[in-house]
Amino acid sequence: MKISDVPQDTGISEDIQVVSYATEDDGRYVRVGSRGWEPVNVANGLAWQEINAGLRETLAEVNCGRVSVLAYYMVVNQMDVALLARYAGFFRWRVKRHLAPRVFAGLKPAVKAKYAEIFKITVAELEHLPSDPLGEGGNG
């Protein structure tokens, strides 16, 4: 595709651009910023709807005491048990066990610190849900 043919449809956010590759007049490939392309924007919008639905379900489970707050941070960071276990250097069964609220509450500080480091938050933040867990800024 030529540079002039790179789609510039309105994307999910005006601040985000996607890199596309296009050819210059002499046939060389160059990187070109694109605000989006309607089919990609629709697919991304649907994906984010699914992620937000999963987050709402997880919040309900955390609030009901079925899972620990660790589950919330996993969803926010788009991680599953296997991925978090890999990052933490733990067996998957151990991470699954830490999803139980009573087990999570009794974790050693070093284990909580490892999770906090992975999620780039403090241990204190890891132990509680944020004040705006859906990131809606009071608009929800």
C-alpha positions in Angstrom: 0.0 0.0 0.0 1.2 3.5 -0.7 1.6 6.1 2.0 -1.4 8.0 0.7 -3.5 4.8 1.0 -2.8 4.3 4.8 -6.2 4.5 6.5 -6.7 7.5 8.9 -10.2 6.6 10.3 -10.9 7.8 13.7 -9.6 5.3 16.2 -10.5 4.4 19.8 -8.4 7.3 21.0 -7.1 10.4 19.2 -3.9 10.1 21.2 -3.0 6.6 20.0 -1.6 5.8 16.6 -0.8 2.4 15.0 2.3 1.9 12.9 1.6 0.7 9.4 4.1 0.0 6.6 3.6 1.6 3.3 5.7 2.2 0.2 7.1 5.5 -1.0 7.1 6.5 -4.6 10.4 4.8 -5.2 9.1 1.5 -3.7 10.9 1.6 -0.4 8.9 0.5 2.7 8.6 3.1 5.5 6.7 3.3 8.7 3.6 5.5 8.7 1.4 6.5 11.6 -2.3 5.7 11.3 -5.1 6.8 13.6 -6.9 3.6 12.7 -8.9 1.6 10.2 -12.6 1.0 10.8 -12.5 -2.9 10.9 -9.5 -2.8 13.3 -11.2 -0.2 15.5 -14.4 -2.3 15.7 -12.4 -5.4 16.7 -10.4 -3.5 19.3 -13.6 -2.0 20.7 -15.2 -5.4 21.0 -12.0 -6.8 22.7 -12.1 -4.0 25.3 -15.7 -4.6 26.0 -14.9 -8.3 26.8 -12.0 -7.2 29.0 -14.2 -4.8 30.9 -16.9 -7.4 31.3 -14.4 -9.8 32.7 -13.1 -7.1 35.1 -16.7 -6.5 36.3 -17.2 -10.2 37.0 -13.9 -10.4 38.8 -14.8 -7.4 40.9 -18.1 -9.0 41.9 -16.2 -12.2 43.0 -13.6 -10.2 45.0 -16.4 -8.2 46.7 -18.3 -11.4 47.5 -15.2 -12.9 49.0 -14.9 -15.8 46.5 -11.5 -14.8 45.2 -8.7 -12.6 46.6 -7.8 -9.1 45.3 -5.0 -10.9 43.3 -7.6 -11.9 40.8 -8.5 -8.3 40.1 -4.8 -7.3 39.5 -4.5 -10.3 37.2 -7.4 -9.2 35.0 -6.3 -5.5 35.0 -2.9 -6.6 33.8 -4.4 -9.1 31.3 -2.8 -12.1 32.9 -4.0 -15.6 33.5 -2.7 -18.0 36.2 0.0 -19.5 33.9 1.4 -16.1 32.9 1.5 -14.8 36.4 3.1 -18.0 37.6 5.8 -17.6 34.9 6.5 -14.0 35.9 6.6 -14.8 39.6 8.6 -18.0 39.3 5.9 -20.0 41.1 4.1 -23.1 40.1 0.6 -22.6 38.7 -1.0 -24.5 41.5 0.6 -22.1 43.9 -0.8 -19.0 42.2 -4.3 -20.6 42.0 -4.0 -21.2 45.8 -3.2 -17.6 46.3 -6.5 -16.7 44.7 -8.3 -17.9 47.8 -8.9 -14.9 50.1 -7.8 -16.7 53.3 -4.6 -18.0 51.7 -3.8 -14.6 50.2 -4.3 -12.8 53.5 -1.7 -15.2 55.1 1.0 -14.8 52.4 4.5 -13.9 53.5 5.5 -10.3 52.8 8.1 -11.5 50.3 5.5 -13.3 48.2 3.2 -10.2 48.2 6.2 -8.1 47.4 6.9 -10.3 44.4 3.3 -9.9 43.1 3.4 -6.1 43.8 6.6 -5.8 41.8 5.1 -7.6 38.8 2.0 -5.4 38.9 4.1 -2.2 39.5 2.2 -1.3 42.6 3.0 -1.3 46.3 2.2 -4.2 48.7 -0.4 -1.9 50.4 -2.1 -1.3 47.0 -2.0 -5.1 46.3 -3.9 -5.8 49.5 -6.9 -3.7 48.6 -9.0 -2.8 45.6 -8.3 0.8 44.3 -10.9 3.5 45.0 -11.9 3.5 41.3 -11.4 -0.2 40.3 -13.1 0.3 36.9 -11.0 3.4 36.1 -14.2 5.3 35.3 -13.3 8.4 37.3 -16.8 8.5 38.8 -18.5 8.4 35.4 -19.8 4.9 35.7 
